[in-house]
Amino acid sequence: MKKLVLWLSLVLLSVNVIGQQDVTKISIIPEPVSMVYESGSYILPNEILISSPTNKEMNFVNEYLVGKLSLATGKTVTINPKAKNASIKLILNKKTNTEIGNEGYTLSSNSDGITITANKPSGLFYGVQTFFQLLPPQIESKKLQENVAWEIPQVDIVDYPRVGWRGIMLDVSRHFFTVDEVKQFIDNMVKYKYNMFHWHLTDDEGWRIEIKSLPKLTEVGAWRVEKIGTFGGFSDPLPDEPKNYGGYYTQEQIKEIVIYAGERFIQVIPEIDVPGHSLAAIASYPELSCTPGAENYNVHAGEPFMDWSQGAPPIALVDNTLCPANEKVYEFMDKVITEVAQLFPFEYIHTGGDEAPHNYWQKSPQVQELMKREALKTIPQVQSYFGKRLEKIIQSKGKKMMGWDEILEGGITPTTALMSWRGIQHGIEASKSGHYVVMSPSNFVYIDLMQGDKSTDPPVYNTLRLNQTYKFDPIPEGADPKYILGGQANLWTEQIYNIRQAEYMTWPRAFAVSESLWSPKSKKDWNHFVNKTEDHFVRFDYAQTKYSPAMYDPIVSVKKDGEKYYVSLKTEIDGLDIYTSFDNSTPDNFYPKYTEAQLIPKDASLMRIVTYKGDKIAGRVMSITVDDLKKRAK
């Protein structure tokens, strides 16, 4: 009897261990709240029958499920809302499940099929995203995939988001993206349960939204001289160079994007960035400036025009600010906000407010007179005066105002919300004073920053590795959670010229952000996340979506000791071996393995570095000149 009990105990233990091992092979991003694995899998039949509600909100969900499921598998997929023997059941709860809320879902897969339940259609849609991640990666292909075992593990999942605002910002002002490219960007967002698309529509480099009452904004402000290379260091445009680079969205196209996003349960928040970052508007309507000679201004093409040597705010070489002392500016903003409010159903309009230079306002007689008249003692108070007047305009259209955290400096009204981008402290401060906050700190979620070495990534002023992004916490210690709406990643596009590079900069860091915003904090596990990320790279290969392999590339640092220079290398993820050369050849895993800081040979001119995982190359071959290495020395 004792032997039987012992034998049963060992069997149960082994089953439990197998279950635990298998569940780690399930790669769902973001990590669900709860997942229980049952041994076995469900194989999709050749004819897949789906039962699902067919109300208006569910129409797209059903089309999406049928379209994607049939394309790669080649199986016949049909929907019958009353089918009793359906392979896949989508069910809206008649009695609200208070645990999962409006966006949560439950998913159960067993030998009889798959059942997804939710309180709202959005929850079913997110459950469908998880369902696709349980299928083999070939499901992401846009072509028929043969000889694939179309099965999913038998699991029970309960899932719901940690925060309500889960966003990504796309800057379309520095470089323009077509309607189809914006849709492509949104399509990838929804796979990872994002629900906010922040659309940065205006800046010094382009005005991208049609305002019918102000036609010059798109006739003039949407176009500039084309420059290719490193943005921010271009030569000044010549008078005879054509201004034919750019573009804008008509109001019909804006409506199309808003509907497209809405079908996918994504809200669109527009940004009209003022009073700084307004050179495209001033080039269109020079009377909006305080500065004489503005009629000679052009849309910024990437030449130096801000001096950042003294820190923020910058010293402007060209006045890119709207004049807060000019009544024409408020008439202009009323026209803009009137049309923007009609195009975007979302409750907030983002009005920027960041990085407005002070130097032109300080010497403007109009601004000095305004300060005297309104008893304003500082330039931040001048910007606050502008912001409060703008907020009244926004409120008159039935909307609320949001801005970057600089708007705190001169004081803001209780109804203004803000995005905390200069670290987390401004967001913590705002939440404690009763203002709603979206956390988007640059040191965690600015995905325009280099994600690898500057020898492989376009040069930007700083680096943000994947493991740092994964540390993002949208509800930091000290904040009042009641006022934290959520968080988002921001993709500024000065150095991003096309949608392929936009994808490269977004993924996989947006995997990390999605998990920070959706998953319980206790569920975050860096090593498990890395394994999942590698699996999702395979999915992106089938989807033909570009991503960065920077997590495989080592971090390079250099130390000077007397006249000698030593190169230190470390990996961001575990399980990698590093190989190097100084003899101009390309190293592989037959070269000596890196084990300690390497002395740069006296006459060497080039260092090459590569990583391997086992016997397969993992990272890119990095080539760094010795001159560059020495410049990095500490």
VEXKETOR-822357 format. One line per field, with one value per residue (C-alpha): x negated, y, z negated; residue number from 1; residue in one letter. Coordinates in steps of 0.2 Angstrom, whole numbers. Layout:
<nodes>
px <- (X|...)
py <- (Y|...)
pz <- (Z|...)
i <- (NUM|...)
aa <- (A|...)
</nodes>
This chain:
<nodes>
px <- (0|-14|-23|-6|-4|-23|-21|-5|-14|-28|-16|-7|-23|-29|-13|-14|-32|-28|-13|-25|-38|-25|-16|-33|-33|-17|-22|-8|-13|-7|-7|10|16|19|15|18|11|19|10|14|20|35|33|43|54|54|71|71|88|88|103|102|114|117|121|113|98|95|95|77|71|80|73|56|57|63|51|35|40|44|30|14|23|33|47|66|71|90|100|116|122|133|122|122|107|95|76|74|87|87|99|104|108|127|121|106|90|84|66|62|70|74|58|55|59|58|52|54|46|50|54|71|64|61|72|69|81|81|92|89|84|67|64|68|57|42|46|45|28|23|31|20|4|8|8|-8|-18|-13|4|-3|-7|3|0|7|-5|-5|-11|-7|1|15|17|17|13|27|27|38|35|42|35|38|28|18|22|35|23|12|5|-9|-12|-17|-25|-19|-26|-45|-41|-25|-16|-2|15|11|-5|4|17|2|-5|12|14|-2|3|19|10|3|19|15|30|24|16|8|7|-7|0|-9|-26|-40|-43|-25|-7|2|21|32|41|53|55|36|30|12|8|8|4|-12|-14|-13|-28|-47|-64|-68|-84|-92|-105|-106|-91|-96|-113|-107|-113|-101|-89|-93|-79|-78|-76|-59|-47|-39|-42|-29|-10|6|22|38|53|60|44|44|62|57|42|53|66|52|45|62|67|51|56|42|46|37|30|24|10|9|-8|-8|-14|-31|-35|-24|-36|-25|-10|-20|-27|-9|-3|-17|-6|-5|-23|-29|-45|-48|-53|-43|-36|-53|-52|-51|-45|-60|-69|-81|-94|-101|-88|-89|-103|-102|-119|-112|-99|-80|-71|-82|-88|-79|-89|-72|-56|-45|-32|-15|-13|-4|0|8|27|25|17|33|44|33|33|52|53|41|49|67|62|51|65|77|66|60|73|61|63|45|36|17|10|-9|-16|-33|-50|-44|-59|-59|-72|-61|-47|-59|-63|-46|-38|-21|-24|-32|-16|-5|-15|-13|6|9|-3|-13|-31|-39|-39|-32|-17|-15|-14|-2|9|9|13|28|35|33|41|56|57|56|69|81|80|85|67|54|36|20|2|-16|-22|-30|-13|-14|-27|-16|-1|13|32|39|47|30|22|4|-9|-24|-39|-54|-55|-41|-42|-31|-18|-19|-17|-2|7|5|12|27|23|25|9|2|-15|-27|-44|-58|-70|-58|-47|-54|-56|-65|-81|-94|-91|-108|-125|-127|-137|-121|-107|-104|-112|-101|-106|-103|-101|-86|-89|-75|-78|-77|-60|-54|-57|-43|-30|-15|-10|-27|-29|-23|-9|9|16|33|26|15|24|10|-5|-12|-27|-32|-40|-47|-52|-67|-78|-64|-61|-49|-37|-50|-61|-46|-43|-61|-61|-44|-47|-52|-52|-33|-31|-39|-28|-12|-17|-20|-3|7|0|-1|-17|-20|-19|-34|-49|-63|-70|-53|-49|-65|-61|-43|-51|-61|-46|-37|-52|-47|-29|-35|-45|-30|-20|-35|-35|-52|-60|-76|-88|-98|-95|-108|-121|-133|-135|-151|-161|-179|-191|-207|-222|-237|-240|-231|-213|-202|-186|-173|-158|-142|-126|-109|-102|-108|-115|-126|-145|-155|-169|-180|-193|-206|-214|-200|-193|-175|-175|-164|-163|-180|-188|-194|-179|-178|-180|-188|-191|-202|-217|-216|-232|-243|-241|-223|-211|-195|-186|-173|-161|-148|-137|-133|-119|-126|-133|-122|-125|-113|-118|-124|-142|-147|-161|-168|-184|-197|-195|-177|-181|-194|-181|-170|-183|-180)
py <- (0|12|8|12|29|33|28|39|53|52|51|66|76|71|77|93|96|92|104|118|115|115|131|140|136|146|163|175|194|202|189|184|187|168|153|134|122|105|91|89|100|104|101|113|103|106|114|127|132|148|153|172|186|196|213|229|229|211|212|217|204|190|196|197|180|172|181|178|160|154|163|154|138|136|129|133|144|149|158|152|162|148|133|120|111|125|123|140|149|168|172|189|186|189|192|203|195|209|201|204|221|229|223|206|189|171|158|139|126|108|92|99|116|134|145|164|174|192|206|217|214|222|208|195|204|203|185|182|190|177|163|167|168|150|144|140|156|152|159|177|173|181|166|148|138|119|104|114|105|118|115|124|119|115|129|140|158|173|189|208|224|232|250|257|268|258|268|271|288|289|306|309|326|324|310|307|290|286|280|262|263|271|256|244|252|250|232|227|237|227|211|216|223|242|253|271|278|295|304|318|328|344|350|361|349|347|351|335|338|347|362|368|386|388|380|387|375|361|371|377|369|351|353|355|353|334|330|312|308|312|323|338|341|345|361|375|373|384|396|387|369|362|360|344|332|329|326|328|319|325|326|311|301|306|299|283|280|284|272|259|261|261|244|237|245|258|277|290|305|319|331|349|354|372|385|378|366|377|382|374|384|400|397|396|411|422|434|420|425|439|440|452|443|428|430|423|407|390|373|365|353|346|359|365|378|375|377|363|367|375|362|364|375|377|393|395|401|403|408|392|398|405|423|422|440|440|439|432|416|412|415|403|390|391|387|373|365|367|356|344|341|337|323|314|307|304|315|322|334|334|351|348|362|355|363|380|392|407|418|426|429|437|451|453|470|461|448|461|471|455|451|468|468|451|452|438|437|423|415|399|409|416|399|395|410|403|386|392|401|387|375|386|384|366|365|375|361|348|341|340|346|336|341|336|339|356|363|361|374|389|381|371|370|355|348|347|330|328|315|314|312|320|305|300|313|326|312|308|326|329|313|319|336|328|328|314|307|296|290|290|294|295|284|269|271|283|271|283|281|269|251|245|251|267|257|248|260|278|290|298|307|292|273|264|245|232|227|245|247|231|239|252|254|265|266|271|271|288|291|291|277|284|298|287|283|272|274|274|272|287|285|302|300|313|298|287|289|274|262|248|258|263|244|241|254|249|230|222|237|238|220|226|241|231|219|233|240|225|211|211|218|201|192|201|190|196|179|172|188|186|168|174|188|176|166|182|186|170|176|193|184|175|192|201|214|221|221|225|211|223|212|200|213|216|233|241|251|258|262|271|266|277|276|260|257|242|237|228|219|212|205|210|193|176|162|172|170|184|183|198|202|217|210|217|199|194|183|168|155|147|163|164|168|185|182|199|217|217|228|237|233|248|248|241|252|241|230|217|209|195|185|166|156|139|136|148|166|177|196|206|208|225|235|249|259|261|280|278|266|279|293|282|280|285)
pz <- (0|-5|12|21|12|16|34|36|28|40|55|49|46|63|71|62|67|85|84|77|91|105|99|100|119|121|127|124|124|113|100|94|76|74|84|80|92|95|104|122|136|147|166|177|189|207|206|192|186|175|164|160|157|173|166|174|162|165|184|186|173|182|199|191|184|200|211|202|197|214|224|217|213|229|218|221|207|205|192|185|170|164|168|153|159|164|163|157|146|142|128|121|103|98|80|78|72|61|60|78|81|98|107|99|105|101|113|111|123|121|131|136|143|138|128|125|114|110|103|119|137|133|121|134|146|134|131|150|150|136|146|161|150|144|162|172|178|196|192|194|213|227|237|236|224|228|217|201|186|182|164|147|130|118|106|95|95|85|91|89|90|76|83|94|105|116|130|143|150|169|175|193|193|195|208|216|216|228|223|227|216|201|203|203|187|179|184|175|160|158|157|141|133|135|135|138|154|150|167|167|181|181|178|185|199|205|203|207|204|216|208|221|213|214|231|230|216|229|244|236|219|225|237|235|244|244|235|233|220|202|197|187|195|213|223|224|238|253|260|276|269|272|256|262|247|235|236|226|221|228|216|225|222|204|202|211|198|183|189|193|176|167|175|167|150|151|147|157|148|159|155|161|153|147|143|147|161|172|187|200|194|194|211|217|207|202|192|178|173|161|171|186|202|199|217|222|212|220|214|204|215|202|202|185|177|159|147|133|125|110|108|108|113|129|136|152|168|177|167|168|155|157|150|133|134|151|152|169|162|151|166|176|162|161|179|178|162|169|184|174|161|175|182|166|154|140|125|125|137|134|136|133|123|123|126|130|131|120|128|141|129|117|129|137|133|136|123|110|112|109|93|87|91|83|69|75|67|77|95|88|82|99|107|93|98|116|110|100|114|125|113|113|132|130|117|127|140|127|125|112|114|111|113|109|92|95|93|75|73|74|66|74|71|62|77|87|89|93|100|89|101|92|80|68|55|64|66|47|43|54|48|30|34|42|61|72|79|93|89|104|96|109|99|101|116|129|142|154|144|150|144|148|151|161|174|178|175|182|171|157|141|130|129|122|121|121|103|97|106|97|80|84|71|75|57|49|30|23|36|32|43|43|55|66|82|89|100|117|128|139|157|163|181|184|189|195|214|218|210|210|199|188|185|182|168|161|159|148|135|138|132|115|114|117|103|91|95|96|85|66|59|50|67|75|77|88|93|97|107|117|122|127|137|147|151|157|168|177|178|185|198|205|204|213|199|196|178|170|165|153|138|145|148|133|124|127|114|115|101|102|91|94|113|114|119|113|121|110|117|108|115|111|111|104|114|127|131|138|151|157|169|171|187|199|201|197|181|178|165|169|163|145|134|125|106|100|105|120|123|140|149|153|172|173|183|182|169|175|162|164|152|154|145|145|162|171|174|164|165|180|184|176|184|173|178|164|166|161|147|140|140|129|116|98)
i <- (1|2|3|4|5|6|7|8|9|10|11|12|13|14|15|16|17|18|19|20|21|22|23|24|25|26|27|28|29|30|31|32|33|34|35|36|37|38|39|40|41|42|43|44|45|46|47|48|49|50|51|52|53|54|55|56|57|58|59|60|61|62|63|64|65|66|67|68|69|70|71|72|73|74|75|76|77|78|79|80|81|82|83|84|85|86|87|88|89|90|91|92|93|94|95|96|97|98|99|100|101|102|103|104|105|106|107|108|109|110|111|112|113|114|115|116|117|118|119|120|121|122|123|124|125|126|127|128|129|130|131|132|133|134|135|136|137|138|139|140|141|142|143|144|145|146|147|148|149|150|151|152|153|154|155|156|157|158|159|160|161|162|163|164|165|166|167|168|169|170|171|172|173|174|175|176|177|178|179|180|181|182|183|184|185|186|187|188|189|190|191|192|193|194|195|196|197|198|199|200|201|202|203|204|205|206|207|208|209|210|211|212|213|214|215|216|217|218|219|220|221|222|223|224|225|226|227|228|229|230|231|232|233|234|235|236|237|238|239|240|241|242|243|244|245|246|247|248|249|250|251|252|253|254|255|256|257|258|259|260|261|262|263|264|265|266|267|268|269|270|271|272|273|274|275|276|277|278|279|280|281|282|283|284|285|286|287|288|289|290|291|292|293|294|295|296|297|298|299|300|301|302|303|304|305|306|307|308|309|310|311|312|313|314|315|316|317|318|319|320|321|322|323|324|325|326|327|328|329|330|331|332|333|334|335|336|337|338|339|340|341|342|343|344|345|346|347|348|349|350|351|352|353|354|355|356|357|358|359|360|361|362|363|364|365|366|367|368|369|370|371|372|373|374|375|376|377|378|379|380|381|382|383|384|385|386|387|388|389|390|391|392|393|394|395|396|397|398|399|400|401|402|403|404|405|406|407|408|409|410|411|412|413|414|415|416|417|418|419|420|421|422|423|424|425|426|427|428|429|430|431|432|433|434|435|436|437|438|439|440|441|442|443|444|445|446|447|448|449|450|451|452|453|454|455|456|457|458|459|460|461|462|463|464|465|466|467|468|469|470|471|472|473|474|475|476|477|478|479|480|481|482|483|484|485|486|487|488|489|490|491|492|493|494|495|496|497|498|499|500|501|502|503|504|505|506|507|508|509|510|511|512|513|514|515|516|517|518|519|520|521|522|523|524|525|526|527|528|529|530|531|532|533|534|535|536|537|538|539|540|541|542|543|544|545|546|547|548|549|550|551|552|553|554|555|556|557|558|559|560|561|562|563|564|565|566|567|568|569|570|571|572|573|574|575|576|577|578|579|580|581|582|583|584|585|586|587|588|589|590|591|592|593|594|595|596|597|598|599|600|601|602|603|604|605|606|607|608|609|610|611|612|613|614|615|616|617|618|619|620|621|622|623|624|625|626|627|628|629|630|631|632|633|634)
aa <- (M|K|K|L|V|L|W|L|S|L|V|L|L|S|V|N|V|I|G|Q|Q|D|V|T|K|I|S|I|I|P|E|P|V|S|M|V|Y|E|S|G|S|Y|I|L|P|N|E|I|L|I|S|S|P|T|N|K|E|M|N|F|V|N|E|Y|L|V|G|K|L|S|L|A|T|G|K|T|V|T|I|N|P|K|A|K|N|A|S|I|K|L|I|L|N|K|K|T|N|T|E|I|G|N|E|G|Y|T|L|S|S|N|S|D|G|I|T|I|T|A|N|K|P|S|G|L|F|Y|G|V|Q|T|F|F|Q|L|L|P|P|Q|I|E|S|K|K|L|Q|E|N|V|A|W|E|I|P|Q|V|D|I|V|D|Y|P|R|V|G|W|R|G|I|M|L|D|V|S|R|H|F|F|T|V|D|E|V|K|Q|F|I|D|N|M|V|K|Y|K|Y|N|M|F|H|W|H|L|T|D|D|E|G|W|R|I|E|I|K|S|L|P|K|L|T|E|V|G|A|W|R|V|E|K|I|G|T|F|G|G|F|S|D|P|L|P|D|E|P|K|N|Y|G|G|Y|Y|T|Q|E|Q|I|K|E|I|V|I|Y|A|G|E|R|F|I|Q|V|I|P|E|I|D|V|P|G|H|S|L|A|A|I|A|S|Y|P|E|L|S|C|T|P|G|A|E|N|Y|N|V|H|A|G|E|P|F|M|D|W|S|Q|G|A|P|P|I|A|L|V|D|N|T|L|C|P|A|N|E|K|V|Y|E|F|M|D|K|V|I|T|E|V|A|Q|L|F|P|F|E|Y|I|H|T|G|G|D|E|A|P|H|N|Y|W|Q|K|S|P|Q|V|Q|E|L|M|K|R|E|A|L|K|T|I|P|Q|V|Q|S|Y|F|G|K|R|L|E|K|I|I|Q|S|K|G|K|K|M|M|G|W|D|E|I|L|E|G|G|I|T|P|T|T|A|L|M|S|W|R|G|I|Q|H|G|I|E|A|S|K|S|G|H|Y|V|V|M|S|P|S|N|F|V|Y|I|D|L|M|Q|G|D|K|S|T|D|P|P|V|Y|N|T|L|R|L|N|Q|T|Y|K|F|D|P|I|P|E|G|A|D|P|K|Y|I|L|G|G|Q|A|N|L|W|T|E|Q|I|Y|N|I|R|Q|A|E|Y|M|T|W|P|R|A|F|A|V|S|E|S|L|W|S|P|K|S|K|K|D|W|N|H|F|V|N|K|T|E|D|H|F|V|R|F|D|Y|A|Q|T|K|Y|S|P|A|M|Y|D|P|I|V|S|V|K|K|D|G|E|K|Y|Y|V|S|L|K|T|E|I|D|G|L|D|I|Y|T|S|F|D|N|S|T|P|D|N|F|Y|P|K|Y|T|E|A|Q|L|I|P|K|D|A|S|L|M|R|I|V|T|Y|K|G|D|K|I|A|G|R|V|M|S|I|T|V|D|D|L|K|K|R|A|K)
</nodes>
